[in-house]
Amino acid sequence: MEPNGLAGLAYLVAAALLAWAAVAAWRHDAHNPAFAAASMLIFAGGSWSAIADAAALATNETVAAIAMPAVFPGVGVVASAFVCLGLCLTRPQWVPGRWLVVALLVEPVLMMLAGLTNPWHLLVYRGPGAAQLVGSAGWTYGPLYWADTWYCLLAMAVAIGIITRTWWSVSSVGRAARLALIFAATVGVAPCAVYRLGGFGKILDPIPLTIAVLATVMTIWVHRQDAFAFSPIARALIVDQIGDVVAVISPDGKVLDLNLAAVTLVRAMNPDAPDRLVGAPARELFGDELTIPDGRETELVVELPGSRVEVQVRASVLVDRRDRTLGTVYVARDVTEANAVSRRLAAAHSQLVQQVETIEKLRVNLVELASRDPLTGLHNRRHLVECFASMIATAQDAAEPLTAVLFDVDRFKAINDDYGHLAGDAVLVELAQRIRENAPPDALVARWGGEEYFVALPCADAATGFAFADDLRYRCEQEPVVVAGRMIHCTLSGGVSTYPASGTTMDELFHSADEAMYAAKNAGRNLVRLHGA
């Protein structure tokens, strides 16, 4: 095959490769239209130029002459789209404005029109036969050729500069991808510049081939590994619109991205923060608080000038398809008001609990007061009946003895007549205190009524009950009650009944103890009698 045939085949292969790359770029980055469109136009423009270069090698003079100017629009599209690609990498989810699109399309459209009308004005190509579209091998370059050459070289230089600038503010994985793209673009532009400036003479146009190399690099680094797709989907529509603070920190501790809420918080925390926050060390902007384990939540207090903010922070590590760490996303939510409401509710709940406890204490006190004799402080007869029934039931279940003792103050009417009713009340109170002091801790002591007292002794047999009653009787005999400086001698008569010998029900035991007590009174008072003895 002749050299022109081999070159034409190479151009067609490059055109096919670039066309496939254009379709793949659009399909892969459909979630980021600006990035996808820029990638697709770079590859489509290269494919166009490759087809035009292949046609320029045709043996038909007219076809070759028409194809030569057709190369320029494709190259112009590549340069313009590469500038947009650089802007997409600088600002995630960037969308070009209408006037920028028009401005970038001016050069490709003008060059297409100039190429179609070149035989009339000869501003692109000139020389013998240029007006007649013959002898293209001997044509020279017109002013529009040089203007287009310098425009494309300047646009590529600007694009490479923009991408180089982003290299400083991304993670290590992003840097590697951008470095590969910068290297491929630079290596591709260099031979194209030399060729356009006439340094290689009339050798084959290397532009489509270098664009094919660039397409291969972009396909590997951009679309296969997602190295540039670090920003979340629809960032401008979602992340910047939410009120939560969102910050992305690289593995080496630099800020990769901040939403508007995060920028506002940083400016409030650190008024002296640099104008450009992306790329700055995260520790300088946020302090040492950003040390939260992956997937964990914590609450922090942020001190601001004149105020303090409570925030709930959650950290999530981002990894690519090869499990390489791209960075950490921190999402912080202002919970100051929510916490204040929670604290108010907790305080109200605590107060309510205290009120309920106070009410319960009052209720218990009321119940206790209702079960007490107001004069002596002993349990009253109502409480006695309720508790004594349960004590009998317990004795029955455990097959244990139970003793009941009934006391009566001897000649109490005489005490009231001789010393007055107030002195009589004082005597009742003092005797109640002595019974309480002598009774075991588990005994039930109550005022039966008038000058009578009742004591129930659980687990006590007849001998134990009798000994308790007689000891108390003896103490009262030996220790007179002193009231207002006067000594009042008083004695007790007692009756003792036992379960089950004296009875198995409450009424039976009450009645047996009462009989024994009256037997003691009939025997001369100041005595204790055991029922059935």
Wavefront OBJ file of the C-alpha trace (Angstrom):
o trace
v 0.000 0.000 0.000
v 1.283 3.512 -0.872
v 2.128 6.022 1.894
v -0.980 8.084 1.212
v -3.080 4.944 1.474
v -1.530 4.029 4.836
v -1.977 7.579 6.115
v -5.597 7.613 4.982
v -6.231 4.312 6.765
v -4.635 5.702 9.941
v -6.890 8.763 9.769
v -9.994 6.622 9.297
v -9.036 4.388 12.229
v -8.488 7.498 14.369
v -11.863 8.865 13.221
v -13.621 5.643 14.199
v -11.869 5.559 17.584
v -12.785 9.175 18.278
v -16.401 8.637 17.251
v -16.662 5.691 19.641
v -15.046 7.774 22.422
v -17.576 10.586 21.813
v -20.507 8.216 22.254
v -18.923 6.606 25.328
v -18.248 10.012 26.908
v -21.868 11.080 26.517
v -23.270 7.836 27.888
v -20.901 7.698 30.854
v -21.273 11.297 32.010
v -24.942 11.831 31.302
v -25.337 12.952 34.958
v -22.946 15.872 34.258
v -24.144 17.359 30.947
v -21.493 20.091 30.656
v -18.614 17.677 31.246
v -20.155 15.092 28.906
v -20.790 17.642 26.161
v -17.233 19.013 26.368
v -15.733 15.513 26.177
v -18.013 14.515 23.325
v -17.189 17.662 21.294
v -13.453 17.109 21.749
v -13.741 13.606 20.355
v -16.281 14.547 17.674
v -14.119 17.451 16.492
v -11.100 15.173 16.287
v -13.129 12.607 14.338
v -14.239 15.344 11.922
v -10.641 16.473 11.385
v -9.470 12.901 10.846
v -12.106 12.311 8.168
v -11.201 15.608 6.489
v -7.484 14.731 6.544
v -8.252 11.324 5.043
v -10.281 12.993 2.278
v -7.461 15.474 1.641
v -5.299 12.514 0.572
v -7.741 11.515 -2.162
v -6.450 11.178 -5.727
v -9.278 13.377 -7.002
v -7.931 16.944 -7.006
v -11.288 18.570 -6.386
v -12.080 16.313 -3.407
v -8.640 16.899 -1.896
v -8.901 20.670 -2.422
v -12.319 20.879 -0.727
v -11.236 18.629 2.174
v -8.165 20.662 3.139
v -10.084 23.715 4.550
v -12.653 21.349 6.124
v -10.063 20.339 8.710
v -10.197 23.720 10.493
v -13.731 23.641 12.014
v -12.987 20.312 13.699
v -9.761 21.614 15.224
v -11.532 24.779 16.392
v -14.259 22.738 18.087
v -11.589 20.664 19.876
v -9.869 23.784 21.232
v -13.096 25.443 22.361
v -14.435 22.277 23.981
v -11.140 21.726 25.797
v -11.526 25.150 27.426
v -15.004 24.118 28.627
v -13.581 20.838 29.924
v -11.059 22.748 32.019
v -13.824 24.936 33.466
v -15.871 21.823 34.313
v -12.953 20.438 36.314
v -12.494 23.755 38.098
v -16.112 24.164 39.147
v -18.117 20.934 39.596
v -21.478 20.866 37.800
v -20.533 24.058 35.964
v -22.884 24.959 33.129
v -21.623 27.329 30.380
v -23.600 30.472 29.784
v -25.296 31.176 26.481
v -22.885 33.914 25.477
v -19.846 31.790 26.243
v -21.175 29.017 24.008
v -21.783 31.542 21.225
v -18.297 32.999 21.653
v -16.641 29.582 21.515
v -18.587 28.622 18.398
v -17.705 31.798 16.498
v -14.277 30.547 15.387
v -15.349 27.068 14.141
v -18.333 28.523 12.253
v -16.289 31.312 10.691
v -13.554 28.901 9.629
v -16.144 26.582 8.084
v -17.600 29.472 6.065
v -14.134 30.729 5.161
v -13.132 27.265 3.945
v -16.243 26.905 1.782
v -15.717 30.339 0.216
v -11.912 30.196 -0.020
v -11.847 30.181 -3.879
v -13.460 33.648 -3.777
v -11.145 35.380 -1.287
v -8.124 33.061 -0.814
v -7.780 34.001 2.883
v -7.273 30.421 4.092
v -5.206 28.919 1.285
v -3.707 30.717 -1.682
v -1.362 29.900 -4.489
v -1.612 28.549 -8.041
v -4.873 26.710 -8.571
v -6.381 27.668 -5.199
v -9.197 29.566 -6.873
v -9.857 26.636 -9.218
v -9.590 23.975 -6.432
v -6.637 22.218 -8.082
v -2.973 21.724 -7.189
v -3.548 21.675 -3.429
v -0.077 20.272 -2.800
v 1.427 23.595 -3.865
v -0.847 25.942 -1.958
v 0.456 28.414 0.618
v -1.187 29.708 3.821
v -3.399 32.773 4.042
v -4.014 35.117 7.020
v -7.055 33.198 8.267
v -4.932 30.050 8.440
v -2.502 31.777 10.777
v -5.282 33.427 12.785
v -6.921 30.035 13.295
v -3.582 28.470 14.211
v -2.851 31.017 16.903
v -6.411 30.933 18.211
v -6.351 27.154 18.645
v -2.906 27.169 20.257
v -3.955 29.946 22.655
v -7.207 28.158 23.564
v -5.357 24.908 24.278
v -2.792 26.773 26.372
v -5.585 28.417 28.391
v -7.315 25.060 28.890
v -4.084 23.390 30.006
v -3.478 26.283 32.404
v -6.972 25.934 33.908
v -6.531 22.178 34.420
v -3.081 22.755 35.913
v -4.601 25.191 38.410
v -7.119 22.590 39.587
v -4.271 20.130 40.138
v -3.298 21.932 43.363
v -6.689 21.662 45.078
v -7.666 18.009 44.638
v -6.789 14.707 46.306
v -3.906 12.513 45.208
v -6.148 10.414 42.979
v -7.522 13.528 41.264
v -4.035 14.903 40.841
v -2.846 11.791 39.065
v -5.769 11.973 36.645
v -5.251 15.664 35.901
v -1.509 15.187 35.511
v -2.116 12.479 32.921
v -4.565 14.734 31.090
v -2.157 17.701 31.178
v 0.683 15.512 29.915
v -1.378 14.039 27.086
v -2.676 17.456 26.022
v 0.771 19.044 26.132
v 2.406 16.212 24.214
v -0.422 16.391 21.685
v -0.333 20.157 21.240
v 3.438 20.343 20.746
v 3.671 18.428 17.426
v 0.459 20.081 16.229
v 1.974 23.509 16.879
v 5.162 22.596 15.092
v 3.153 21.240 12.152
v 0.884 24.308 11.931
v 3.878 26.611 12.062
v 5.518 24.730 9.187
v 8.209 23.003 11.144
v 7.554 19.570 9.628
v 7.066 20.710 6.057
v 4.449 18.780 4.114
v 4.323 15.663 6.249
v 1.019 14.208 7.378
v -1.207 16.274 9.727
v -0.640 14.871 13.292
v -3.635 16.643 14.836
v -6.242 13.823 14.541
v -3.723 11.263 15.743
v -2.788 13.303 18.831
v -6.460 13.868 19.609
v -6.962 10.086 19.404
v -4.191 9.651 21.981
v -5.873 12.287 24.166
v -9.188 10.442 23.822
v -7.569 7.221 24.998
v -6.141 8.930 28.091
v -9.434 10.606 28.927
v -11.366 7.368 28.458
v -9.055 5.508 30.845
v -8.698 8.163 33.520
v -11.955 10.041 33.289
v -14.610 7.529 32.346
v -13.239 4.167 33.484
v -11.909 5.217 36.892
v -14.233 8.136 37.698
v -11.195 10.186 38.705
v -12.877 13.486 37.778
v -16.411 12.535 38.782
v -15.792 13.388 42.418
v -18.603 15.864 42.850
v -22.072 14.580 43.744
v -24.826 14.454 41.146
v -26.595 17.761 40.565
v -24.431 19.472 43.157
v -25.609 22.931 42.239
v -29.221 21.838 42.581
v -28.890 19.789 45.772
v -25.808 20.390 47.903
v -25.772 24.165 47.621
v -29.511 24.402 48.280
v -29.686 22.419 51.526
v -29.226 24.133 54.855
v -26.834 21.509 56.249
v -23.114 22.167 56.137
v -21.334 19.888 53.640
v -17.535 19.792 53.472
v -15.329 17.387 51.503
v -11.817 16.884 52.864
v -9.027 15.087 50.987
v -7.000 12.259 52.585
v -4.114 14.693 53.101
v -6.339 17.126 55.000
v -7.161 19.746 52.377
v -10.578 21.135 51.520
v -11.896 19.687 48.255
v -15.325 21.276 48.277
v -17.691 23.324 50.427
v -21.337 24.128 49.931
v -22.764 27.583 50.607
v -23.741 26.723 54.183
v -20.207 25.492 54.885
v -18.682 28.663 53.436
v -20.974 30.768 55.642
v -19.981 28.776 58.740
v -16.257 29.011 57.964
v -16.483 32.764 57.442
v -18.321 33.132 60.753
v -15.823 30.928 62.633
v -12.739 32.406 61.026
v -13.140 35.914 59.595
v -9.458 35.860 58.604
v -9.860 32.755 56.425
v -8.339 33.038 52.941
v -10.504 34.166 50.039
v -10.045 30.802 48.336
v -11.196 28.083 50.717
v -10.899 25.129 48.337
v -7.385 23.766 48.658
v -6.792 25.285 52.096
v -5.843 23.002 55.023
v -9.031 21.865 56.755
v -7.405 22.128 60.204
v -6.872 25.862 59.707
v -10.540 26.385 58.815
v -12.313 23.996 61.197
v -9.759 23.339 63.935
v -9.219 19.852 65.392
v -12.901 18.886 65.532
v -12.890 16.957 62.248
v -11.643 13.657 63.693
v -14.912 11.710 63.576
v -14.723 8.000 62.649
v -16.416 6.913 59.445
v -20.163 6.521 59.815
v -20.226 7.969 63.350
v -22.159 10.967 64.614
v -21.145 13.429 67.267
v -22.257 16.794 68.539
v -19.935 19.777 68.694
v -20.285 23.278 70.063
v -19.018 25.975 67.715
v -18.197 29.295 69.314
v -19.050 32.226 67.058
v -18.634 35.941 67.753
v -21.519 36.773 70.057
v -23.163 33.351 69.902
v -22.644 29.619 70.061
v -23.995 26.955 67.739
v -24.545 23.281 68.514
v -24.047 21.067 65.456
v -24.476 17.353 64.830
v -21.692 16.096 62.541
v -21.522 12.857 60.556
v -18.504 11.666 58.555
v -18.545 9.358 55.508
v -15.459 8.181 53.633
v -15.641 8.208 49.834
v -13.853 5.495 47.856
v -13.584 4.825 44.141
v -14.142 1.549 42.297
v -10.730 0.322 43.351
v -11.356 1.049 47.047
v -8.996 3.982 47.044
v -9.907 6.740 49.458
v -10.901 9.911 47.628
v -11.775 11.930 50.702
v -14.224 12.310 53.569
v -17.587 14.040 53.450
v -18.646 15.832 56.625
v -22.292 16.802 56.997
v -23.144 19.098 59.901
v -26.640 20.081 60.984
v -27.504 22.954 63.299
v -29.297 21.398 66.272
v -29.130 24.409 68.570
v -32.872 25.036 68.588
v -33.716 21.323 68.661
v -31.431 20.806 71.649
v -32.928 23.832 73.394
v -36.411 22.401 72.886
v -35.211 19.010 74.148
v -33.715 20.607 77.228
v -36.921 22.529 77.900
v -38.943 19.338 77.500
v -36.526 17.469 79.776
v -36.784 20.219 82.385
v -40.569 20.178 82.133
v -40.561 16.390 82.391
v -38.268 16.523 85.414
v -40.509 19.111 87.019
v -43.557 16.989 86.260
v -41.854 13.935 87.747
v -41.029 15.914 90.867
v -44.616 17.090 91.109
v -45.891 13.526 90.696
v -43.446 12.334 93.349
v -44.598 15.117 95.668
v -48.211 14.216 95.048
v -47.428 10.558 95.686
v -45.677 11.444 98.922
v -48.641 13.536 99.960
v -50.968 10.678 99.083
v -48.864 8.243 101.117
v -48.788 10.705 103.985
v -52.518 11.142 103.787
v -53.013 7.390 103.766
v -50.648 7.086 106.705
v -52.380 9.876 108.571
v -55.712 8.253 107.896
v -54.391 5.038 109.459
v -53.023 6.743 112.588
v -54.607 7.700 115.848
v -54.357 11.488 116.073
v -53.631 11.485 119.837
v -51.069 8.721 120.343
v -49.674 8.387 116.856
v -50.276 4.636 116.903
v -52.173 2.899 114.118
v -55.911 3.167 114.492
v -58.450 0.388 114.734
v -59.267 0.468 111.015
v -55.641 -0.110 110.067
v -55.352 -2.747 112.746
v -58.253 -4.769 111.307
v -56.783 -4.643 107.765
v -53.230 -5.623 108.753
v -54.157 -8.204 111.399
v -56.167 -10.164 108.824
v -53.127 -10.415 106.532
v -50.924 -11.432 109.497
v -53.308 -14.311 110.274
v -53.241 -15.407 106.634
v -49.428 -15.385 106.687
v -49.363 -17.446 109.882
v -51.732 -19.946 108.292
v -49.628 -20.283 105.132
v -46.353 -20.630 107.068
v -47.842 -22.736 109.884
v -46.310 -20.318 112.391
v -47.675 -19.043 115.736
v -49.151 -15.578 116.177
v -49.899 -13.799 119.485
v -52.399 -11.012 120.162
v -52.199 -8.840 123.328
v -54.897 -6.445 124.467
v -54.071 -3.836 127.189
v -56.403 -1.636 129.208
v -55.375 1.219 131.536
v -56.613 0.496 135.054
v -58.990 3.046 136.627
v -58.443 5.542 133.806
v -61.645 7.416 134.677
v -60.196 8.176 138.072
v -57.100 9.673 136.428
v -59.301 11.958 134.364
v -61.341 12.911 137.415
v -58.315 13.551 139.647
v -55.909 15.184 137.182
v -58.108 16.362 134.315
v -58.645 15.194 130.781
v -55.446 16.823 129.503
v -53.446 14.838 132.005
v -55.384 11.730 130.954
v -54.445 12.354 127.352
v -50.790 12.768 128.370
v -50.949 9.423 130.173
v -52.349 7.729 127.040
v -49.581 9.214 124.894
v -46.826 8.139 127.292
v -48.173 4.598 127.615
v -48.408 4.353 123.814
v -44.758 5.376 123.596
v -43.715 2.715 126.120
v -45.639 0.008 124.236
v -43.981 1.072 120.981
v -40.531 0.974 122.581
v -41.033 -2.487 124.116
v -42.636 -4.082 121.036
v -40.453 -5.947 118.485
v -39.801 -4.164 115.149
v -42.194 -6.435 113.240
v -45.035 -6.064 115.780
v -48.300 -4.312 114.954
v -49.124 -1.742 117.661
v -52.475 0.061 117.546
v -54.915 1.961 119.735
v -57.973 -0.243 120.094
v -60.109 2.568 121.375
v -60.457 4.713 124.500
v -57.755 3.568 126.933
v -57.201 0.177 125.229
v -54.166 -0.836 123.143
v -53.630 -3.834 120.876
v -50.327 -5.514 119.926
v -49.923 -8.350 117.385
v -46.651 -10.304 117.606
v -45.890 -12.426 114.515
v -43.987 -15.709 115.009
v -44.446 -15.397 118.781
v -45.839 -18.292 120.801
v -47.888 -18.017 124.011
v -44.866 -17.887 126.327
v -43.208 -15.133 124.276
v -46.415 -13.102 124.089
v -47.082 -13.458 127.807
v -43.514 -12.417 128.680
v -43.787 -9.298 126.507
v -47.106 -8.296 128.054
v -45.988 -8.887 131.634
v -42.708 -7.008 131.175
v -44.591 -4.001 129.854
v -47.089 -4.204 132.732
v -44.245 -4.302 135.233
v -42.516 -1.268 133.668
v -45.690 0.785 133.841
v -46.147 -0.235 137.503
v -42.613 0.834 138.389
v -42.431 4.033 136.322
v -45.115 6.617 137.033
v -46.059 9.114 134.302
v -44.932 12.674 135.018
v -47.394 15.318 133.796
v -46.829 18.995 134.589
v -44.503 18.080 137.459
v -46.941 15.647 138.983
v -46.339 11.899 139.107
v -49.316 9.847 138.041
v -49.220 6.186 138.970
v -51.062 3.963 136.533
v -51.112 0.260 135.775
v -52.133 -1.963 132.908
v -54.201 -5.104 132.713
v -53.498 -7.390 129.741
v -54.976 -10.358 127.964
v -53.030 -12.711 125.649
v -54.468 -14.964 122.931
v -52.526 -17.168 120.499
v -53.040 -18.587 117.048
v -54.262 -21.279 116.581
v -54.889 -22.335 120.209
v -57.164 -19.372 121.022
v -58.747 -19.098 117.577
v -58.074 -19.129 113.828
v -59.936 -16.001 112.782
v -59.493 -12.371 113.595
v -62.733 -12.115 115.580
v -61.869 -15.220 117.576
v -58.439 -13.924 118.540
v -59.831 -10.465 119.410
v -62.533 -12.047 121.556
v -60.077 -14.418 123.302
v -57.666 -11.595 124.154
v -60.562 -9.485 125.438
v -61.763 -12.322 127.677
v -58.268 -12.822 129.082
v -57.884 -9.072 129.762
v -61.189 -8.881 131.676
v -60.128 -11.970 133.610
v -57.024 -9.993 134.691
v -59.189 -7.053 135.761
v -61.534 -9.275 137.689
v -58.559 -10.849 139.438
v -57.531 -7.474 140.874
v -56.039 -5.503 137.921
v -52.336 -4.854 137.171
v -52.182 -8.414 135.892
v -51.739 -10.300 132.606
v -53.759 -13.375 131.807
v -53.253 -15.958 129.036
v -56.387 -17.196 127.339
v -57.135 -20.802 128.176
v -54.627 -20.901 131.068
l 1 2 3 4 5 6 7 8 9 10 11 12 13 14 15 16 17 18 19 20 21 22 23 24 25 26 27 28 29 30 31 32 33 34 35 36 37 38 39 40 41 42 43 44 45 46 47 48 49 50 51 52 53 54 55 56 57 58 59 60 61 62 63 64 65 66 67 68 69 70 71 72 73 74 75 76 77 78 79 80 81 82 83 84 85 86 87 88 89 90 91 92 93 94 95 96 97 98 99 100 101 102 103 104 105 106 107 108 109 110 111 112 113 114 115 116 117 118 119 120 121 122 123 124 125 126 127 128 129 130 131 132 133 134 135 136 137 138 139 140 141 142 143 144 145 146 147 148 149 150 151 152 153 154 155 156 157 158 159 160 161 162 163 164 165 166 167 168 169 170 171 172 173 174 175 176 177 178 179 180 181 182 183 184 185 186 187 188 189 190 191 192 193 194 195 196 197 198 199 200 201 202 203 204 205 206 207 208 209 210 211 212 213 214 215 216 217 218 219 220 221 222 223 224 225 226 227 228 229 230 231 232 233 234 235 236 237 238 239 240 241 242 243 244 245 246 247 248 249 250 251 252 253 254 255 256 257 258 259 260 261 262 263 264 265 266 267 268 269 270 271 272 273 274 275 276 277 278 279 280 281 282 283 284 285 286 287 288 289 290 291 292 293 294 295 296 297 298 299 300 301 302 303 304 305 306 307 308 309 310 311 312 313 314 315 316 317 318 319 320 321 322 323 324 325 326 327 328 329 330 331 332 333 334 335 336 337 338 339 340 341 342 343 344 345 346 347 348 349 350 351 352 353 354 355 356 357 358 359 360 361 362 363 364 365 366 367 368 369 370 371 372 373 374 375 376 377 378 379 380 381 382 383 384 385 386 387 388 389 390 391 392 393 394 395 396 397 398 399 400 401 402 403 404 405 406 407 408 409 410 411 412 413 414 415 416 417 418 419 420 421 422 423 424 425 426 427 428 429 430 431 432 433 434 435 436 437 438 439 440 441 442 443 444 445 446 447 448 449 450 451 452 453 454 455 456 457 458 459 460 461 462 463 464 465 466 467 468 469 470 471 472 473 474 475 476 477 478 479 480 481 482 483 484 485 486 487 488 489 490 491 492 493 494 495 496 497 498 499 500 501 502 503 504 505 506 507 508 509 510 511 512 513 514 515 516 517 518 519 520 521 522 523 524 525 526 527 528 529 530 531 532 533
